[in-house]
């Protein structure tokens, strides 16, 4: 990948479209299943899941950019908006050779939730502009996941996100119980200082970022006003997420690296979804400037996506953390899974004139700390 870009935004867009183009153009031709390579752990069986993973995980990160109104990016926006809508059609049409698996086994609950979250992030481009026929197919796909229950972990949020989307899309039979259970159970798993346990046992990984906080925040913003007890949780949920975003910024080294701890490291820079999410929402925690967050996220992207052999010769993602490292892929990881790295690109939904993009490059916390400069002291969050 070339290194010369006019600014950080042009680098971000170029890199995101490098991720997106093979997936979306294959879906436009209804050839994703026939053309996408499948890399997975020896002995694993992910053939029936990987295509929905690639599509939904890519779209959840791209959606805010597709919804934004950047006139200077109009040609690219027009092309990829059209591709995304055709991809939704291809993936949800039962007559399509690329029709996705929404009903077989448990994994479809996860990636249907990412598709739901993408639609919530771009309701104009990814819902209102769909043909009625495609909208009906999407609704059918979302409801198809109801036949199975999620695992007792962060998976509760996947069912809740699907019901949240059904509510926002006007379906009268949306199920508030699935949402209520997720909100209240996650609250039982809250450990303090912005960190939730992922189920009854704590795991030191990045699931607070690429599932727990972003989905809790998005669903409470969408449905929080429906019940008074949900409304009372809203500010608490957001403050906890902001605290975790502050912690995330401090994890990024001066070189743009971060600790390779926990599972799902093949999601690469997607580990920073929580931080990127608050940049997009324009509610970064106190002490973090937009340009500071842009600068450190750019450094992380370059370390995780510019490494040799990150992409195949045909442009598909490989399994790895910083390059091609197939042994770090768990049994549930395959080519499609890796596209969750897209969620680091959420701030592309901000206008190019927003200070996140227009302010000059700024040193982040570790860069200041390790060069002997003053940096803010850290403070725990107390509910």
RASULVEN-V84997 format. One record per residue. RES is the residue in three letters. NEAR is the number of other C-alpha atoms within 12 Angstrom. Layout:
res->RES near->NEAR
res->RES near->NEAR
This chain:
res->UNK near->19
res->UNK near->14
res->UNK near->16
res->UNK near->10
res->UNK near->14
res->UNK near->13
res->UNK near->21
res->UNK near->32
res->UNK near->37
res->UNK near->23
res->UNK near->29
res->UNK near->38
res->UNK near->34
res->UNK near->27
res->UNK near->33
res->UNK near->41
res->UNK near->34
res->UNK near->30
res->UNK near->40
res->UNK near->42
res->UNK near->33
res->UNK near->36
res->UNK near->47
res->UNK near->43
res->UNK near->30
res->UNK near->31
res->UNK near->39
res->UNK near->30
res->UNK near->22
res->UNK near->30
res->UNK near->23
res->UNK near->33
res->UNK near->34
res->UNK near->16
res->UNK near->21
res->UNK near->33
res->UNK near->29
res->UNK near->32
res->UNK near->35
res->UNK near->30
res->UNK near->22
res->UNK near->16
res->UNK near->13
res->UNK near->18
res->UNK near->19
res->UNK near->31
res->UNK near->29
res->UNK near->26
res->UNK near->36
res->UNK near->38
res->UNK near->46
res->UNK near->49
res->UNK near->44
res->UNK near->51
res->UNK near->55
res->UNK near->46
res->UNK near->43
res->UNK near->47
res->UNK near->50
res->UNK near->47
res->UNK near->48
res->UNK near->48
res->UNK near->44
res->UNK near->39
res->UNK near->44
res->UNK near->46
res->UNK near->37
res->UNK near->30
res->UNK near->24
res->UNK near->22
res->UNK near->16
res->UNK near->15
res->UNK near->24
res->UNK near->16
res->UNK near->14
res->UNK near->23
res->UNK near->27
res->UNK near->21
res->UNK near->21
res->UNK near->34
res->UNK near->38
res->UNK near->23
res->UNK near->33
res->UNK near->43
res->UNK near->37
res->UNK near->33
res->UNK near->43
res->UNK near->47
res->UNK near->38
res->UNK near->35
res->UNK near->42
res->UNK near->39
res->UNK near->27
res->UNK near->22
res->UNK near->14
res->UNK near->24
res->UNK near->24
res->UNK near->34
res->UNK near->29
res->UNK near->41
res->UNK near->35
res->UNK near->38
res->UNK near->28
res->UNK near->20
res->UNK near->20
res->UNK near->26
res->UNK near->34
res->UNK near->40
res->UNK near->40
res->UNK near->44
res->UNK near->42
res->UNK near->49
res->UNK near->46
res->UNK near->46
res->UNK near->48
res->UNK near->46
res->UNK near->46
res->UNK near->42
res->UNK near->43
res->UNK near->36
res->UNK near->38
res->UNK near->33
res->UNK near->26
res->UNK near->22
res->UNK near->33
res->UNK near->38
res->UNK near->38
res->UNK near->20
res->UNK near->22
res->UNK near->28
res->UNK near->17
res->UNK near->13
res->UNK near->19
res->UNK near->27
res->UNK near->29
res->UNK near->23
res->UNK near->27
res->UNK near->39
res->UNK near->37
res->UNK near->23
res->UNK near->36
res->UNK near->41
res->UNK near->33
res->UNK near->28
res->UNK near->32
res->UNK near->32
res->UNK near->17
res->UNK near->21
res->UNK near->23
res->UNK near->28
res->UNK near->19
res->UNK near->20
res->UNK near->30
res->UNK near->41
res->UNK near->37
res->UNK near->34
res->UNK near->48
res->UNK near->45
res->UNK near->49
res->UNK near->49
res->UNK near->53
res->UNK near->49
res->UNK near->42
res->UNK near->46
res->UNK near->44
res->UNK near->40
res->UNK near->27
res->UNK near->32
res->UNK near->28
res->UNK near->16
res->UNK near->21
res->UNK near->14
res->UNK near->17
res->UNK near->25
res->UNK near->24
res->UNK near->28
res->UNK near->21
res->UNK near->26
res->UNK near->36
res->UNK near->31
res->UNK near->27
res->UNK near->37
res->UNK near->43
res->UNK near->23
res->UNK near->27
res->UNK near->35
res->UNK near->30
res->UNK near->19
res->UNK near->25
res->UNK near->29
res->UNK near->22
res->UNK near->23
res->UNK near->25
res->UNK near->33
res->UNK near->38
res->UNK near->36
res->UNK near->29
res->UNK near->33
res->UNK near->26
res->UNK near->18
res->UNK near->15
res->UNK near->20
res->UNK near->21
res->UNK near->19
res->UNK near->26
res->UNK near->40
res->UNK near->35
res->UNK near->44
res->UNK near->45
res->UNK near->44
res->UNK near->43
res->UNK near->44
res->UNK near->44
res->UNK near->47
res->UNK near->46
res->UNK near->48
res->UNK near->39
res->UNK near->40
res->UNK near->44
res->UNK near->38
res->UNK near->27
res->UNK near->29
res->UNK near->35
res->UNK near->29
res->UNK near->15
res->UNK near->20
res->UNK near->17
res->UNK near->13
res->UNK near->17
res->UNK near->29
res->UNK near->22
res->UNK near->18
res->UNK near->27
res->UNK near->28
res->UNK near->19
res->UNK near->28
res->UNK near->36
res->UNK near->35
res->UNK near->29
res->UNK near->38
res->UNK near->43
res->UNK near->39
res->UNK near->37
res->UNK near->40
res->UNK near->40
res->UNK near->41
res->UNK near->34
res->UNK near->42
res->UNK near->44
res->UNK near->35
res->UNK near->30
res->UNK near->37
res->UNK near->26
res->UNK near->26
res->UNK near->25
res->UNK near->31
res->UNK near->30
res->UNK near->33
res->UNK near->23
res->UNK near->23
res->UNK near->18
res->UNK near->20
res->UNK near->24
res->UNK near->36
res->UNK near->39
res->UNK near->43
res->UNK near->48
res->UNK near->46
res->UNK near->47
res->UNK near->42
res->UNK near->49
res->UNK near->53
res->UNK near->43
res->UNK near->49
res->UNK near->47
res->UNK near->51
res->UNK near->49
res->UNK near->43
res->UNK near->43
res->UNK near->35
res->UNK near->29
res->UNK near->25
res->UNK near->27
res->UNK near->34
res->UNK near->33
res->UNK near->20
res->UNK near->24
res->UNK near->33
res->UNK near->29
res->UNK near->36
res->UNK near->29
res->UNK near->35
res->UNK near->49
res->UNK near->45
res->UNK near->38
res->UNK near->41
res->UNK near->53
res->UNK near->40
res->UNK near->33
res->UNK near->39
res->UNK near->41
res->UNK near->31
res->UNK near->26
res->UNK near->41
res->UNK near->45
res->UNK near->31
res->UNK near->23
res->UNK near->20
res->UNK near->23
res->UNK near->36
res->UNK near->31
res->UNK near->22
res->UNK near->13
res->UNK near->18
res->UNK near->24
res->UNK near->34
res->UNK near->48
res->UNK near->42
res->UNK near->41
res->UNK near->40
res->UNK near->40
res->UNK near->34
res->UNK near->28
res->UNK near->28
res->UNK near->26
res->UNK near->28
res->UNK near->22
res->UNK near->28
res->UNK near->30
res->UNK near->28
res->UNK near->22
res->UNK near->31
res->UNK near->37
res->UNK near->41
res->UNK near->45
res->UNK near->42
res->UNK near->43
res->UNK near->50
res->UNK near->50
res->UNK near->48
res->UNK near->49
res->UNK near->50
res->UNK near->48
res->UNK near->50
res->UNK near->51
res->UNK near->47
res->UNK near->47
res->UNK near->43
res->UNK near->38
res->UNK near->31
res->UNK near->26
res->UNK near->25
res->UNK near->17
res->UNK near->23
res->UNK near->23
res->UNK near->38
res->UNK near->32
res->UNK near->20
res->UNK near->20
res->UNK near->19
res->UNK near->23
res->UNK near->26
res->UNK near->33
res->UNK near->38
res->UNK near->34
res->UNK near->30
res->UNK near->26
res->UNK near->22
res->UNK near->19
res->UNK near->17
res->UNK near->15
res->UNK near->10
res->UNK near->13
res->UNK near->14
res->UNK near->18
res->UNK near->16
res->UNK near->15
res->UNK near->17
res->UNK near->15
res->UNK near->17
res->UNK near->22
res->UNK near->14
res->UNK near->18
